[in-house]
């Protein structure tokens, strides 16, 4: 597979990768300026010429991948083929390493109604992977899933067991519950909070519905700390309005703020551990 096709497929899968580019050549070298290869944790697509040069580039790329940074990275290394790698070409070149982190924003939306459709429109413009689940095929068909968009939007049929559906979702996901059934909404919220790993758990609701949901959760034995993980009504903190797109934008803003706060806390903890 050529590097461009591999890069497109890798980004769509949400995997981390490093694009290696021959950005400058002086003298004799295995490939000309512009040659590229894509390095993943367990595979390589295309080539920058093989031999010791390519082996070294793959090793360095995988060292970058092992670091698992959440930020993109671009760095350049000058290589003297003869003295450094004992390659007979004898020229000099510069390798550019462009690191694309894995997609860390997974969003699962239960429901495919009007707000969900607006959500999909917004999420197409973000670096995320979003799954929309509903028991109604005719509504799932209204979710925009343009494969040329930035975000990866997929749909799936929600079965009769909401607990199993939640169990099969990605780890550390952001969950949004907005189905056509209040009872189904509650079962999904119960299942999500029981997982204990959600970055965000939001329910579309009026204030009275949100209060009833919290009361039922308490009767089910959920602690106050567990119930506090529920955001209901969604988008309320932004107070922008109640049109589907207004709710969608407000909700995405809440998710992004929550995610940023978690990242900042993680960076702060790492700094304390390292003493920096």
Backbone as CSV, one residue per row, in Angstrom:
resi,resn,N_x,N_y,N_z,CA_x,CA_y,CA_z,C_x,C_y,C_z
1,UNK,0.842,-1.195,0.000,0.000,0.000,0.000,0.877,1.246,0.000
2,UNK,0.543,2.230,-0.842,1.311,3.459,-0.850,0.993,4.263,0.411
3,UNK,1.912,5.151,0.784,1.798,5.857,2.057,0.518,6.684,2.170
4,UNK,0.077,7.302,1.065,-1.088,8.171,1.130,-2.350,7.388,1.458
5,UNK,-2.540,6.233,0.813,-3.697,5.389,1.113,-3.627,4.873,2.547
6,UNK,-2.415,4.502,2.978,-2.239,3.988,4.335,-2.520,5.061,5.375
7,UNK,-2.079,6.292,5.099,-2.321,7.388,6.033,-3.818,7.650,6.169
8,UNK,-4.518,7.686,5.037,-5.963,7.921,5.064,-6.668,6.837,5.878
9,UNK,-6.321,5.582,5.635,-6.963,4.474,6.339,-6.637,4.497,7.832
10,UNK,-5.400,4.850,8.167,-4.968,4.860,9.563,-5.666,5.948,10.357
11,UNK,-5.771,7.147,9.774,-6.458,8.244,10.445,-7.930,7.901,10.651
12,UNK,-8.557,7.275,9.668,-9.960,6.893,9.792,-10.168,5.854,10.899
13,UNK,-9.156,4.999,11.110,-9.253,4.007,12.190,-8.930,4.622,13.544
14,UNK,-8.390,5.833,13.549,-8.047,6.494,14.803,-6.746,6.021,15.410
15,UNK,-5.870,5.391,14.614,-4.600,4.868,15.118,-3.497,5.918,15.043
16,UNK,-2.510,5.779,15.927,-1.329,6.643,15.893,-0.388,6.178,14.787
17,UNK,0.325,7.118,14.177,1.269,6.769,13.119,2.311,7.866,12.968
18,UNK,3.395,7.550,12.259,4.442,8.516,11.959,4.694,8.497,10.458
19,UNK,4.587,9.654,9.833,4.880,9.797,8.413,6.320,10.283,8.279
20,UNK,7.159,9.471,7.626,8.570,9.796,7.443,8.767,10.290,6.013
21,UNK,9.389,11.456,5.868,9.572,12.078,4.557,11.040,12.421,4.322
22,UNK,11.535,12.087,3.141,12.861,12.554,2.735,12.668,13.999,2.279
23,UNK,13.066,14.960,3.124,12.763,16.366,2.854,13.899,17.120,2.181
24,UNK,15.102,16.525,2.148,16.225,17.193,1.468,17.292,16.146,1.158
25,UNK,17.886,16.237,-0.035,18.930,15.282,-0.439,20.109,16.048,-1.030
26,UNK,21.300,15.687,-0.572,22.547,16.210,-1.138,23.427,15.038,-1.529
27,UNK,23.758,14.956,-2.782,24.556,13.828,-3.250,23.706,12.608,-3.527
28,UNK,24.335,11.449,-3.438,23.677,10.189,-3.766,22.902,9.647,-2.563
29,UNK,21.648,9.214,-2.804,20.805,8.674,-1.739,19.857,7.642,-2.328
30,UNK,19.321,6.744,-1.494,18.435,5.682,-1.995,17.175,6.208,-2.686
31,UNK,16.604,7.318,-2.193,15.392,7.901,-2.778,15.561,9.405,-2.907
32,UNK,14.739,10.015,-3.738,14.805,11.457,-3.949,13.941,12.199,-2.933
33,UNK,14.069,13.511,-2.916,13.258,14.351,-2.046,11.769,14.099,-2.304
34,UNK,11.024,13.945,-1.220,9.587,13.702,-1.326,9.191,12.255,-1.105
35,UNK,10.159,11.343,-1.076,9.840,9.932,-0.796,9.304,9.819,0.631
36,UNK,8.292,8.971,0.809,7.660,8.856,2.124,7.337,7.409,2.467
37,UNK,7.248,7.162,3.771,6.713,5.892,4.261,5.946,6.165,5.546
38,UNK,4.968,5.323,5.812,4.146,5.464,7.006,4.466,4.326,7.967
39,UNK,4.778,4.698,9.215,5.160,3.708,10.218,4.089,3.621,11.302
40,UNK,3.584,2.401,11.528,2.659,2.126,12.615,3.362,1.226,13.615
41,UNK,2.710,0.945,14.715,3.335,0.132,15.760,3.743,-1.242,15.251
42,UNK,2.965,-1.821,14.312,3.245,-3.191,13.885,3.359,-3.348,12.379
43,UNK,3.383,-2.257,11.636,3.483,-2.372,10.181,4.092,-1.118,9.579
44,UNK,4.492,-1.241,8.296,5.077,-0.122,7.562,4.477,-0.116,6.161
45,UNK,4.132,1.067,5.663,3.614,1.198,4.301,4.555,2.064,3.483
46,UNK,4.909,1.591,2.287,5.792,2.298,1.354,7.234,2.249,1.860
47,UNK,8.123,2.975,1.204,9.551,2.871,1.527,10.284,4.177,1.253
48,UNK,11.354,4.413,2.004,12.245,5.537,1.728,13.589,5.033,1.203
49,UNK,13.622,3.754,0.799,14.828,3.234,0.160,15.406,1.965,0.755
50,UNK,14.863,1.524,1.865,15.346,0.287,2.463,16.682,0.444,3.161
51,UNK,17.302,-0.692,3.494,18.622,-0.699,4.096,18.677,-0.104,5.489
52,UNK,19.908,0.289,5.874,20.134,0.808,7.223,19.368,2.099,7.485
53,UNK,19.230,2.939,6.454,18.508,4.192,6.616,17.059,3.940,7.017
54,UNK,16.406,3.067,6.282,15.000,2.783,6.574,14.853,2.093,7.925
55,UNK,15.775,1.193,8.254,15.712,0.509,9.540,15.812,1.505,10.690
56,UNK,16.756,2.451,10.567,16.914,3.466,11.605,15.671,4.354,11.711
57,UNK,15.084,4.715,10.551,13.900,5.568,10.545,12.712,4.860,11.193
58,UNK,12.570,3.577,10.932,11.477,2.805,11.544,11.663,2.730,13.053
59,UNK,12.897,2.487,13.487,13.167,2.405,14.923,12.863,3.724,15.623
60,UNK,13.270,4.835,14.998,13.008,6.133,15.613,11.504,6.438,15.619
61,UNK,10.813,6.091,14.551,9.371,6.312,14.478,8.650,5.545,15.576
62,UNK,9.061,4.324,15.815,8.396,3.515,16.847,8.742,3.997,18.249
63,UNK,9.898,4.615,18.398,10.220,5.229,19.689,9.272,6.399,19.947
64,UNK,8.944,7.153,18.896,7.971,8.240,19.018,6.594,7.679,19.372
65,UNK,6.209,6.592,18.706,4.900,5.987,18.963,4.797,5.458,20.389
66,UNK,5.888,4.915,20.895,5.876,4.377,22.260,5.685,5.475,23.293
67,UNK,6.086,6.697,22.949,5.899,7.828,23.857,4.418,8.165,24.039
68,UNK,3.627,7.844,23.010,2.162,7.987,23.065,1.711,9.380,23.483
69,UNK,2.310,10.399,22.913,1.899,11.767,23.208,0.522,12.034,22.619
70,UNK,-0.218,12.959,23.231,-1.533,13.337,22.707,-1.437,14.518,21.736
71,UNK,-0.237,15.060,21.576,-0.036,16.211,20.689,0.726,15.804,19.439
72,UNK,0.415,16.466,18.318,1.152,16.220,17.090,2.592,16.698,17.238
73,UNK,3.478,16.098,16.447,4.901,16.401,16.553,5.523,16.352,15.165
74,UNK,6.398,17.314,14.869,7.188,17.286,13.643,8.630,17.565,14.022
75,UNK,9.529,16.678,13.635,10.949,16.892,13.903,11.761,16.432,12.695
76,UNK,12.973,16.982,12.562,13.833,16.651,11.414,15.204,16.197,11.889
77,UNK,15.771,15.206,11.198,17.101,14.686,11.505,17.942,14.657,10.232
78,UNK,19.148,15.184,10.304,20.074,15.106,9.171,20.888,13.816,9.293
79,UNK,21.016,13.098,8.192,21.710,11.809,8.182,22.812,11.835,7.129
80,UNK,24.024,11.444,7.545,25.143,11.275,6.613,25.271,9.781,6.342
81,UNK,24.898,9.382,5.144,24.753,7.956,4.840,26.050,7.169,4.967
82,UNK,27.138,7.754,4.537,28.387,7.018,4.550,28.959,6.822,5.934
83,UNK,29.196,7.914,6.657,29.868,7.821,7.957,28.950,7.319,9.067
84,UNK,27.672,7.627,8.983,26.758,7.242,10.061,26.151,5.859,9.869
85,UNK,25.865,5.497,8.630,25.167,4.236,8.379,25.953,3.272,7.500
86,UNK,27.139,3.671,7.085,27.992,2.825,6.239,27.310,2.414,4.944
87,UNK,26.461,3.316,4.416,25.826,3.037,3.132,26.697,3.588,2.010
88,UNK,26.814,2.816,0.957,27.719,3.163,-0.130,27.285,4.401,-0.907
89,UNK,26.003,4.817,-0.743,25.528,6.009,-1.458,26.400,7.223,-1.152
90,UNK,26.704,7.392,0.142,27.619,8.446,0.554,27.048,9.829,0.626
91,UNK,25.796,10.027,0.303,25.210,11.361,0.323,24.689,11.749,1.689
92,UNK,24.021,12.883,1.716,23.403,13.381,2.936,21.925,13.641,2.659
93,UNK,21.122,13.470,3.676,19.694,13.777,3.522,19.087,14.176,4.855
94,UNK,17.903,14.754,4.773,17.154,15.131,5.971,15.855,14.344,5.995
95,UNK,15.576,13.689,7.124,14.317,12.968,7.312,13.413,13.770,8.231
96,UNK,12.187,13.949,7.798,11.177,14.633,8.603,10.231,13.589,9.180
97,UNK,10.001,13.675,10.492,9.106,12.743,11.179,7.856,13.515,11.621
98,UNK,6.710,13.127,11.065,5.450,13.794,11.381,4.556,12.814,12.140
99,UNK,4.404,13.067,13.439,3.653,12.170,14.309,2.192,12.578,14.394
100,UNK,1.305,11.621,14.091,-0.135,11.823,14.216,-0.634,10.970,15.385
101,UNK,-1.063,11.578,16.499,-1.507,10.789,17.647,-2.795,10.035,17.365
102,UNK,-3.019,9.008,18.144,-4.270,8.253,18.029,-5.444,9.131,18.431
103,UNK,-6.575,8.868,17.834,-7.786,9.613,18.193,-8.192,9.230,19.618
104,UNK,-8.248,10.220,20.492,-8.566,9.957,21.901,-9.982,10.388,22.271
105,UNK,-10.727,10.876,21.297,-12.086,11.337,21.581,-13.096,10.391,20.927
106,UNK,-13.612,9.474,21.728,-14.648,8.539,21.280,-15.982,8.959,21.884
107,UNK,-16.960,9.142,21.020,-18.277,9.594,21.460,-19.334,8.579,21.031
108,UNK,-20.174,8.186,21.968,-21.265,7.252,21.673,-22.577,7.964,21.956
109,UNK,-23.427,8.024,20.951,-24.714,8.706,21.076,-25.825,7.668,20.949
110,UNK,-26.639,7.566,21.970,-27.803,6.686,21.930,-29.007,7.522,21.524
111,UNK,-29.492,7.276,20.310,-30.587,8.054,19.760,-30.157,8.700,18.461
112,UNK,-31.092,8.833,17.525,-30.777,9.411,16.215,-31.802,10.456,15.809
113,UNK,-32.370,11.130,16.806,-33.384,12.149,16.533,-32.779,13.463,16.072
114,UNK,-33.533,14.519,16.209,-33.140,15.819,15.648,-31.862,16.365,16.276
115,UNK,-31.726,16.264,17.596,-30.504,16.756,18.245,-29.319,15.894,17.844
116,UNK,-29.527,14.587,17.768,-28.450,13.691,17.355,-27.972,14.017,15.942
117,UNK,-28.902,14.328,15.056,-28.513,14.683,13.684,-27.689,15.966,13.658
118,UNK,-28.048,16.926,14.489,-27.262,18.156,14.590,-25.890,17.866,15.198
119,UNK,-25.863,16.972,16.182,-24.586,16.569,16.780,-23.651,15.984,15.728
120,UNK,-24.172,15.115,14.895,-23.351,14.492,13.863,-22.766,15.533,12.921
121,UNK,-23.558,16.542,12.599,-23.088,17.616,11.725,-21.913,18.356,12.354
122,UNK,-21.989,18.605,13.667,-20.893,19.283,14.370,-19.676,18.369,14.491
123,UNK,-19.903,17.113,14.868,-18.802,16.189,15.120,-18.022,15.844,13.853
124,UNK,-18.640,16.005,12.698,-17.921,15.773,11.448,-16.734,16.713,11.294
125,UNK,-16.774,17.842,11.976,-15.712,18.839,11.858,-14.651,18.705,12.945
126,UNK,-14.769,17.691,13.798,-13.810,17.491,14.884,-13.031,16.199,14.681
127,UNK,-11.863,16.139,15.269,-11.066,14.915,15.234,-11.624,13.965,16.292
128,UNK,-12.561,13.129,15.882,-13.213,12.227,16.826,-13.760,11.015,16.073
129,UNK,-14.152,10.039,16.859,-14.865,8.877,16.328,-16.200,8.820,17.058
130,UNK,-17.284,8.935,16.321,-18.612,8.982,16.931,-19.486,7.853,16.404
131,UNK,-20.113,7.146,17.328,-21.030,6.059,16.988,-22.429,6.438,17.433
132,UNK,-23.387,6.370,16.507,-24.784,6.671,16.804,-25.580,5.371,16.773
133,UNK,-26.288,5.092,17.859,-27.057,3.859,17.985,-28.535,4.183,18.199
134,UNK,-29.381,3.470,17.475,-30.829,3.658,17.611,-31.506,2.370,17.165
135,UNK,-32.692,2.104,17.692,-33.437,0.898,17.308,-34.252,1.126,16.044
136,UNK,-34.235,2.356,15.528,-35.065,2.712,14.374,-34.178,2.985,13.154
137,UNK,-34.219,2.073,12.206,-33.378,2.212,11.014,-33.679,3.487,10.234
138,UNK,-34.945,3.868,10.190,-35.313,5.040,9.393,-34.697,6.317,9.949
139,UNK,-34.458,6.366,11.266,-33.818,7.534,11.869,-32.300,7.471,11.729
140,UNK,-31.739,6.276,11.826,-30.291,6.135,11.631,-29.883,6.611,10.246
141,UNK,-30.772,6.409,9.276,-30.472,6.827,7.917,-30.366,8.329,7.751
142,UNK,-30.830,9.089,8.751,-30.770,10.545,8.683,-29.491,11.115,9.290
143,UNK,-28.681,10.258,9.907,-27.417,10.709,10.492,-26.392,10.912,9.379
144,UNK,-25.825,12.112,9.234,-24.829,12.339,8.181,-23.538,11.579,8.477
145,UNK,-23.077,10.810,7.508,-21.853,10.008,7.677,-20.920,10.227,6.501
146,UNK,-20.669,11.461,6.148,-19.787,11.806,5.032,-18.368,11.337,5.329
147,UNK,-17.864,10.379,4.547,-16.554,9.792,4.807,-15.407,10.738,4.486
148,UNK,-15.692,11.853,3.799,-14.641,12.818,3.503,-14.482,13.848,4.611
149,UNK,-15.302,13.751,5.661,-15.246,14.719,6.747,-14.082,14.418,7.681
150,UNK,-13.808,15.341,8.602,-12.692,15.200,9.528,-12.979,14.136,10.580
151,UNK,-14.182,14.195,11.165,-14.572,13.198,12.138,-15.107,11.945,11.457
152,UNK,-14.981,10.812,12.146,-15.466,9.536,11.614,-16.803,9.218,12.281
153,UNK,-17.873,9.256,11.510,-19.226,9.034,12.027,-19.746,7.688,11.526
154,UNK,-20.160,6.822,12.456,-20.744,5.536,12.079,-22.065,5.355,12.827
155,UNK,-22.882,4.454,12.311,-24.174,4.175,12.943,-24.314,2.680,13.183
156,UNK,-25.194,2.328,14.109,-25.446,0.929,14.398,-26.834,0.749,14.980
157,UNK,-27.356,-0.438,14.814,-28.703,-0.737,15.309,-28.630,-1.106,16.787
158,UNK,-29.413,-0.423,17.601,-29.464,-0.702,19.036,-30.397,-1.869,19.292
159,UNK,-29.861,-2.914,19.910,-30.654,-4.108,20.185,-31.528,-3.954,21.411
160,UNK,-32.083,-5.067,21.845,-33.047,-5.050,22.954,-32.378,-5.024,24.321
161,UNK,-31.051,-5.202,24.369,-30.341,-5.237,25.652,-29.440,-4.002,25.768
162,UNK,-29.908,-2.930,26.419,-29.099,-1.711,26.515,-27.817,-1.906,27.320
163,UNK,-27.844,-2.811,28.302,-26.657,-3.046,29.127,-25.538,-3.684,28.295
164,UNK,-25.906,-4.603,27.412,-24.920,-5.222,26.537,-24.370,-4.194,25.556
165,UNK,-25.240,-3.331,25.058,-24.805,-2.301,24.110,-23.764,-1.384,24.738
166,UNK,-23.996,-0.986,25.974,-23.050,-0.109,26.678,-21.754,-0.852,26.969
167,UNK,-21.863,-2.105,27.344,-20.672,-2.909,27.657,-19.743,-3.015,26.452
168,UNK,-20.291,-3.031,25.256,-19.494,-3.208,24.046,-18.887,-1.905,23.514
169,UNK,-19.146,-0.797,24.172,-18.636,0.501,23.718,-17.165,0.669,24.080
170,UNK,-16.460,1.600,23.408,-15.039,1.815,23.687,-14.780,2.274,25.125
171,UNK,-13.582,2.017,25.614,-13.194,2.483,26.942,-13.074,4.009,26.942
172,UNK,-13.318,4.601,28.103,-13.113,6.044,28.308,-13.823,6.886,27.242
173,UNK,-15.037,6.522,26.933,-15.801,7.227,25.913,-16.642,8.341,26.539
174,UNK,-17.131,9.215,25.670,-18.123,10.216,26.067,-19.483,9.702,25.609
175,UNK,-20.423,9.596,26.525,-21.739,9.038,26.218,-22.805,10.125,26.238
176,UNK,-23.686,10.073,25.250,-24.832,10.966,25.188,-26.092,10.126,25.007
177,UNK,-27.061,10.347,25.858,-28.289,9.549,25.831,-29.454,10.455,25.456
178,UNK,-30.120,10.124,24.346,-31.228,10.945,23.840,-32.154,10.095,22.983
179,UNK,-32.638,8.995,23.528,-33.511,8.106,22.766,-34.957,8.595,22.824
180,UNK,-35.842,7.837,22.185,-37.262,8.172,22.145,-38.011,7.644,23.357
181,UNK,-37.302,6.963,24.278,-37.955,6.312,25.415,-37.307,6.729,26.730
182,UNK,-38.095,7.264,27.664,-37.566,7.644,28.973,-37.017,6.423,29.716
183,UNK,-37.716,5.300,29.611,-37.282,4.096,30.322,-35.955,3.585,29.761
184,UNK,-35.845,3.608,28.451,-34.592,3.197,27.813,-33.470,4.148,28.201
185,UNK,-33.762,5.439,28.245,-32.762,6.419,28.673,-32.213,6.061,30.052
186,UNK,-33.119,5.739,30.984,-32.680,5.424,32.350,-31.814,4.172,32.371
187,UNK,-32.232,3.128,31.650,-31.437,1.894,31.611,-30.030,2.157,31.063
188,UNK,-29.944,2.989,30.049,-28.639,3.316,29.462,-27.779,4.097,30.434
189,UNK,-28.365,5.072,31.115,-27.610,5.850,32.104,-27.115,4.938,33.223
190,UNK,-27.969,4.036,33.675,-27.566,3.086,34.718,-26.376,2.252,34.256
191,UNK,-26.434,1.775,33.020,-25.356,0.941,32.489,-24.060,1.741,32.330
192,UNK,-24.173,2.976,31.872,-22.983,3.813,31.660,-22.305,4.140,32.986
193,UNK,-23.087,4.550,33.978,-22.500,4.885,35.272,-21.927,3.649,35.959
194,UNK,-22.504,2.494,35.693,-21.990,1.250,36.273,-20.613,0.897,35.713
195,UNK,-20.344,1.300,34.462,-19.025,1.065,33.874,-17.937,1.796,34.659
196,UNK,-18.224,3.038,35.022,-17.294,3.809,35.832,-16.133,4.444,35.095
197,UNK,-16.086,4.345,33.767,-14.926,4.880,33.050,-15.280,5.981,32.053
198,UNK,-16.521,6.434,32.057,-16.918,7.430,31.059,-16.265,8.774,31.347
199,UNK,-15.787,9.431,30.277,-15.272,10.789,30.408,-16.426,11.762,30.603
200,UNK,-17.528,11.460,29.928,-18.710,12.331,29.998,-19.933,11.446,29.850
201,UNK,-20.922,11.669,30.693,-22.191,10.939,30.606,-23.301,11.976,30.649
202,UNK,-23.944,12.194,29.498,-24.948,13.245,29.402,-26.310,12.715,29.004
203,UNK,-27.335,13.335,29.531,-28.717,12.944,29.245,-29.504,14.170,28.782
204,UNK,-30.175,14.050,27.643,-31.067,15.124,27.212,-32.333,15.013,28.052
205,UNK,-32.688,16.125,28.696,-33.798,16.040,29.653,-34.245,17.427,30.065
206,UNK,-35.478,17.474,30.542,-35.937,18.665,31.253,-35.368,18.581,32.671
207,UNK,-35.495,19.661,33.419,-34.997,19.629,34.800,-35.745,18.611,35.638
208,UNK,-37.052,18.460,35.384,-37.837,17.496,36.155,-37.441,16.062,35.815
209,UNK,-37.197,15.787,34.522,-36.760,14.447,34.135,-35.391,14.149,34.723
210,UNK,-34.502,15.127,34.726,-33.168,14.932,35.294,-33.258,14.627,36.786
211,UNK,-34.143,15.345,37.489,-34.307,15.119,38.926,-34.847,13.711,39.195
212,UNK,-35.829,13.270,38.389,-36.384,11.927,38.572,-35.321,10.868,38.304
213,UNK,-34.493,11.108,37.302,-33.448,10.140,36.976,-32.457,10.009,38.124
214,UNK,-32.037,11.123,38.686,-31.094,11.080,39.809,-31.708,10.391,41.029
215,UNK,-33.003,10.640,41.244,-33.687,10.004,42.379,-33.745,8.487,42.184
216,UNK,-34.032,8.039,40.973,-34.083,6.601,40.692,-32.697,5.968,40.841
217,UNK,-31.674,6.678,40.406,-30.308,6.160,40.548,-29.944,5.983,42.021
218,UNK,-30.338,6.947,42.837,-30.063,6.848,44.276,-30.773,5.635,44.876
219,UNK,-32.024,5.403,44.465,-32.761,4.236,44.961,-32.131,2.928,44.494
220,UNK,-31.448,2.978,43.339,-30.762,1.793,42.814,-29.458,1.511,43.569
221,UNK,-29.048,2.444,44.421,-27.839,2.236,45.204,-26.614,2.984,44.719
222,UNK,-26.770,3.844,43.724,-25.638,4.639,43.261,-25.284,5.693,44.311
223,UNK,-23.984,5.889,44.511,-23.538,6.877,45.490,-23.674,8.291,44.916
224,UNK,-23.576,9.273,45.792,-23.652,10.669,45.345,-22.529,10.985,44.373
225,UNK,-21.342,10.419,44.618,-20.199,10.653,43.726,-20.469,10.073,42.342
226,UNK,-21.072,8.891,42.302,-21.387,8.265,41.020,-22.457,9.065,40.276
227,UNK,-23.470,9.511,40.989,-24.541,10.268,40.359,-24.030,11.618,39.851
228,UNK,-23.018,12.163,40.522,-22.479,13.461,40.106,-21.796,13.390,38.746
229,UNK,-21.501,12.189,38.275,-20.888,12.019,36.957,-21.900,12.228,35.832
230,UNK,-23.164,12.279,36.179,-24.210,12.484,35.172,-24.415,13.972,34.911
231,UNK,-24.368,14.354,33.651,-24.684,15.717,33.239,-26.094,15.717,32.656
232,UNK,-27.015,16.371,33.348,-28.412,16.421,32.894,-29.072,17.656,33.490
233,UNK,-29.683,18.464,32.663,-29.790,18.370,31.205,-28.459,18.689,30.508
234,UNK,-28.232,18.082,29.365,-27.019,18.379,28.612,-27.085,19.789,28.033
235,UNK,-25.931,20.412,27.924,-25.844,21.731,27.310,-26.347,22.875,28.160
236,UNK,-26.845,22.580,29.358,-27.464,23.623,30.183,-26.447,24.668,30.630
237,UNK,-25.211,24.250,30.845,-24.188,25.172,31.342,-23.907,26.305,30.367
238,UNK,-24.128,26.043,29.069,-23.844,27.062,28.058,-25.012,28.024,27.849
239,UNK,-26.229,27.595,28.137,-27.435,28.445,28.054,-27.533,29.196,26.728
240,UNK,-27.461,28.456,25.634,-27.506,29.111,24.315,-28.866,28.993,23.635
241,UNK,-29.756,28.149,24.136,-31.065,27.976,23.516,-31.445,26.515,23.459
242,UNK,-32.627,26.219,22.905,-33.099,24.835,22.881,-33.397,24.308,21.484
243,UNK,-32.974,25.014,20.433,-33.055,24.448,19.099,-32.076,23.280,18.995
244,UNK,-32.356,22.265,18.154,-31.465,21.112,18.063,-29.990,21.466,17.873
245,UNK,-29.679,22.392,16.969,-28.291,22.752,16.737,-27.704,23.509,17.928
246,UNK,-28.531,24.332,18.586,-28.052,25.045,19.773,-27.700,24.063,20.885
247,UNK,-28.536,23.058,21.094,-28.260,22.043,22.109,-27.015,21.246,21.728
248,UNK,-26.891,20.926,20.452,-25.744,20.153,19.976,-24.436,20.907,20.218
249,UNK,-24.406,22.172,19.844,-23.192,22.977,20.014,-22.837,23.117,21.499
250,UNK,-23.834,23.375,22.334,-23.593,23.516,23.768,-23.061,22.217,24.366
251,UNK,-23.610,21.093,23.915,-23.196,19.797,24.439,-21.763,19.459,24.029
252,UNK,-21.431,19.709,22.779,-20.058,19.458,22.318,-19.077,20.344,23.083
253,UNK,-19.479,21.574,23.372,-18.632,22.464,24.167,-18.377,21.881,25.551
254,UNK,-19.412,21.334,26.179,-19.245,20.695,27.493,-18.271,19.529,27.414
255,UNK,-18.407,18.705,26.373,-17.528,17.544,26.219,-16.082,17.984,26.047
256,UNK,-15.852,18.979,25.194,-14.482,19.435,24.940,-13.860,20.054,26.190
257,UNK,-14.650,20.786,26.966,-14.130,21.353,28.209,-13.786,20.252,29.213
258,UNK,-14.651,19.264,29.318,-14.409,18.150,30.226,-13.137,17.410,29.839
259,UNK,-12.990,17.155,28.547,-11.799,16.456,28.052,-10.536,17.281,28.298
260,UNK,-10.594,18.582,28.046,-9.437,19.435,28.272,-9.049,19.478,29.738
261,UNK,-10.026,19.529,30.628,-9.735,19.528,32.063,-9.045,18.244,32.489
262,UNK,-9.489,17.115,31.940,-8.860,15.843,32.259,-7.419,15.805,31.769
263,UNK,-7.179,16.320,30.561,-5.822,16.356,30.010,-4.927,17.244,30.866
264,UNK,-5.445,18.408,31.260,-4.662,19.324,32.085,-4.315,18.710,33.432
265,UNK,-5.268,17.996,34.036,-4.994,17.341,35.321,-3.956,16.251,35.159
266,UNK,-4.030,15.522,34.038,-3.056,14.461,33.786,-1.657,15.041,33.615
267,UNK,-1.552,16.149,32.875,-0.252,16.804,32.684,0.293,17.303,34.015
268,UNK,-0.584,17.856,34.862,-0.159,18.360,36.169,0.366,17.234,37.046
269,UNK,-0.317,16.079,37.016,0.144,14.937,37.811,1.498,14.445,37.323
270,UNK,1.684,14.387,36.000,2.958,13.950,35.447,4.079,14.906,35.829
271,UNK,3.776,16.204,35.855,4.782,17.197,36.244,5.186,17.032,37.705
272,UNK,4.205,16.729,38.554,4.506,16.521,39.971,5.373,15.289,40.179
273,UNK,5.063,14.236,39.429,5.838,12.995,39.548,7.268,13.198,39.078
274,UNK,7.432,13.934,37.947,8.765,14.138,37.395,9.538,15.238,38.102
275,UNK,8.819,16.047,38.920,9.485,17.112,39.652,9.718,18.360,38.841
276,UNK,9.067,18.484,37.657,9.261,19.660,36.818,8.214,20.712,37.118
